[in-house]
């Protein structure tokens, strides 16, 4: 396959098909290098044409709590206020900077997710 920047949906689909063929190629072989380059080209096209927005901060917190088997009491220990958990989850109170820092440091939630605008 001739490698070039993917500009159309047709080129994108061809690149996906070619990647399926060379995907399991050994590293440091021409096919392995081709797979890596095609992957980068596909990623660039997808970032431009199929962007994924940051999740709602509240949904990000709930998702991470589920992953960590946490409940609201555990979250209260992270944000520092037991009474704030329901207010935050019901969108009655916004996260403040201290809460965002604690959520990032203690629960490893990316800042990008916590700073996203929400209602």
N, C-alpha and C positions, 0 to 999 in steps of 0.2 A: 504494500500500500504506500502510495506517495503521501508523505506527512505534510500537512499544512493546517493552518488555523481553520477551525470549523465555523462556517458562517451561515449554513442553512440547516433546516431540519433533515433534509435528505443526507447531507454530509454527516450530520450527527448520527443518524441511523446506520449509515455505512461504517462509521467509526465504532459504534457499539458492536456491530456484527464482527468486525475485524478483531476487536478486543476479546471477544469470546474465543476466537481461534488461537490467539497468542497469549492468553491470560496466564496459563500455567507454564509458560516457557521459563527455562532456567535463567537465573540472574547472570549478567555479564555475557550474554549471547546476543546476537543481532535481534532475535525475536523477543528476548527479555527486555532489551532496550526499547524496542518498538512498543511493547505493551506498556512500559512506563510512560513513554511520551504520549501515546494515545490516551492513557488515563488522565494525564495532565490536560490535554486538549479537551477531552470530554468534560472534565471538572470545570474548566474555564467557561465552556459553552453553557453548562448547567447553571453556574453561578450567575451568568448574565441573563439567561432566559427562563430559569426556574428557581428564582431566589426563595430561600426559606427564611421567613421572618422570625425574629426572636420570639420565644413564647411569652405569654402573659406572665409577669413575675409571680403572681399567685399560683398559677398552674405549675410553674417551674418549682416553686417551693413544695407544693403538694406532691409532685412527681418525685422529688428528691426524698421527701419524708417517707413515701411509700417504699422507695429503694432501701432506705435505712431503717425500715420498720419503726418509724417514729410516730408518736401520737401528738395531740395538741399540747399536752403537758411538757413533752420533750422540746417542742418548738418554743414554748414559753421560756424555757431555760436558755435557748439560743438568742432570742430577741430581747430577753430581759423583762418582759412584761406579760404576765399571765392573762390579764384582762384585754390585751391588745390582739391576741390571736384571732378571736372571733371578729373583732372590728376590721382587721386586715383581710381576713377571708371573705367577709361580706362587703368588701370594698368601701367601707365607711372611713377607713384611715389608710393613708399612704405609708409606705415604708420610709423611715428616715435614714439618714446616712449611717448612723451607728448600727441600726438593724441590718442594713445592707452589708456592712463590713463583717458583722458577726455571721450572717448567713453565708457569705463567701468563705470566711476563714474556717468556720466550724462545720459547715455542710458541703463546702467545695462547689457551691452554685456559682457559675460564671457571672462576673459583673455585668456582662452584656445582657444577660437574662433578667437581672435584678433592676437594671436601670431602664428597661424598656417601658414605654408609656402604657398605661392601662387606666381603665375607668374606675 
